[in-house]
Amino acid sequence: MNLEQHDTRDDMKVWLSIGEVEELLDAADSQQKRIALSLGAHCGLRSHEVLDVAPEHVVDTDAGPMLRVWHGKGDKYRETPIPRDLFTTVRTLDEFRDAPSSDSLLNITSTRSLRRWVESTAEQLADDTGERGWRYLSFHDLRRTWATNLRSADVDAMLVCDWGGWNDLETFLDHYKGKHSPDAQKRERGKADWL
């Protein structure tokens, strides 16, 4: 887990490792929460975008499974990759629910509820692990983590910008890419025998 002081607030920005993302998802106490957290950490969605996700937005394309974000920031359309297991979960849930595929996947309607889900799950992890950094985790940190983990895996920065809905590379670098992922740091430390 990487932490950095916010420039204008008293709390911290948080970047999770891939393992910590899985730890967070495993700690979610319902399938709804796990899906919502995964949409942030594995798809880079903003909180208001998560609330709008409907099963019909999950599509299989020549590029692989994608999630269509019809009303992103500034009401802009984009597509972002969705992990195959999340794709399958959404499709399976859609088969067994009584709502049309165009209805929201989640049973919440406010970003406040989404923030509470993150906070309660992170609080439980802080209590269970003794890692105080969990207490700073926000939903937006999941998006930050997603972008940083993609870059640490050497995914092209312009493609990350496209998937994340950023207008330019400078905005992405200034506000989201602030830290290298723990996995990238570990890989780079391994290059120096004395570390």
N, C-alpha and C positions, 0 to 999 in steps of 0.2 A: 504494500500500500504506500502510495506517495501522497504527501500532503504539502500544500503551499498556502500561505496566507493570502486571503483576498486583498486586492488593492484598496478597496473602498469599504470593506465590512470587517467585522471582528471574527468571522468564522473562516473556515478553510475550504480550499478546493481539494477534491480527492480524486485520485486515479487508482483504480483497482487492477490487479494482475488478472490474467485469465482464470487462474485458480480461485482468486477471491470473488470473481463474478460468479463462478459455479457455487462457491460457498454461500453467497447471498441468495442465489436462486434455490438452492437446497433448503435454506432456512425459511423460505416463504411458506406460510401455513395454509395456502389454498392454491388451487390451480389458476384461479383468476390473478392472484398476486404474482405468481411465477410467470405467467404470460406477460403481464404488464411490465414487470422488471426486465424480462428478456427482450421485450420490444425496445426498451431503452438501451440496455447493455449489449445486445446482439444486432440491433437494427439502427441504432442511433436516433430513435425518434424523440422529439420534444414531448413534454407531458401532454400538451393539448392535442398533439397528433395521435398519441396512444389512445385517447378517448374516442377518436373517430375511426379506428381500425375496424373494418368489417371483414368477414371471411371472403367476400368477393374481391377484396383488395389484394389477396394473396394469389399470385399467379406463377405458373411455370413458364419460363421463357427460354430462348436459345442461350441466354447467359446463365441460366439456372433459376432457382426459386427467387422471386422478387416480391417485394411489398410495394404496392402503389400508394403513395401519399398524395391524395388529391388536393388537400388544402394545407400545405405546409406554411411556414412563416411567410407573410406577405401574400398568402393565398396561392403560393406557387406549387405546381405539380412536380413531383420527382419520383423516381423509383430507387429503392435501396435493397440490397441483398437480404434475404431472410434465411437463417440456417434451415437445413432440410428437416431436422427434427421438429422445429417450431412450425414450419410449413405443414408438416404432417399432423401435428397437434391441432392446429387451427382447422384444417380440412376435416379431421375426424370429429372435432367438437361440432362443427357446422352440420354434420350428418345427423347428430343426435339431439340437437336443440330444436325448439318449436318456433324459432324466429326466422324470418327471411335472411338470406345470405347478405343482404344489404344493411341489416341492422348491426349496430356496434357489437363487438365481441365481448366487451366488458360490461358488467352490471353497475358501473359507477358513471357519474356524469360530471364530476368536478375534478379539477387538478388538485384541489385540496385533499380529496380522498386518496388520490394517487401519492401525494406527498406523505400522507399519514401511513400508507402502506410501506413506503421506503423507510420512513423513520422508525416504525415499529419493528420491522425486520432487522434493520441495522442496530437498533437498541438491543434486541435480543442477542445478536452476534457479539456486540460489545460486552454484554454481561457474560456470555458463554466463553468468549475467548480472552477477555481481559485487554483486547486491543481497543484502545480509546479512540483511535481514528475512525472507527465505524460510526461514532456519534456525530460526526460531521457530514456524513454521506447525505447527499441530496439527489433528487431524481436527475437533475441536470448533470451531476457527476457521472451518471451512467452513460450519457451521450459523450461526455468528455473522454471517458474510459474507452468507449467504442472507437472513437476517432484515433486516439493515441495507440491503441492496440493494433489497429489496421496499419498505421504508419510504421509501427515497430516490426510488423511482419513484412515491411517493404512494399505495401500496396501503394501504387502511384498516388501522390498527394492530390493531383487534380481530380482523380477518380473519387478519392475520399471526399473532396469538396462537392463533387457532383452528387454522390450518394447522400451526403449530409445536408445538402441544400444551401451551402455557403456560396456567396456570390464570387468570392475571390480567395486566393491562397493566403493573402495577408490577414484577412479576418480570421481564417482558420488557425493560422500560426499564432496570431496574437492572443486569441481567446480560448483555444481548445488544446493545442499541442504542447502546452507549457512544460510537461515533464515526459521523459522517456518512461516507457512501461517498466515495471520491475523485471519482467522477463528480458527486455532489451538490455537493461542495466546489468543483469546477471551475465548475459551473453558477452557483453563488452568487458566486464570485469575479468572474465575467464581468459581474456587475451593477455592479461598481466599476471604472471606467476606469483608475484609478491602480494597481490590483493587477496 
